[in-house]
Amino acid sequence: MKNVERRLFGIPNCDTVKKVRAYLEKKKIDYDFVDFKKRPPTASDIERWKAFAKTWPANTKGPT
């Protein structure tokens, strides 16, 4: 099995991010957390995510 690098991008106090982090920790899945407030995504990050998701990655529920 390949060693896959996993990154979770988000805001630490987001309820959804908290749930995902708890799930990953419960399942003992290693990941690196990237805090958007400390390291905002680059234009290339956003373009890459858009290409993957086929839509703009946007938070429609919060102001951040």
BELTA-V281783 format. One record per backbone hydrogen bond with DSSP energy under -0.5 kcal/mol. NH is the residue of the N-H (numbers start at 1). CO is the residue of the C=O. If there is no record, write none. Layout:
{{NH	CO} {NH	CO}}
This chain:
{{4	2} {8	32} {9	7} {10	34} {14	11} {18	14} {19	15} {20	16} {21	17} {22	18} {23	19} {24	20} {25	21} {26	22} {27	23} {28	25} {29	24} {30	28} {32	6} {34	8} {35	33} {36	10} {36	34} {38	35} {39	35} {46	42} {47	43} {48	44} {49	45} {50	46} {51	47} {52	48} {53	49} {54	50} {55	50} {58	56} {60	58}}
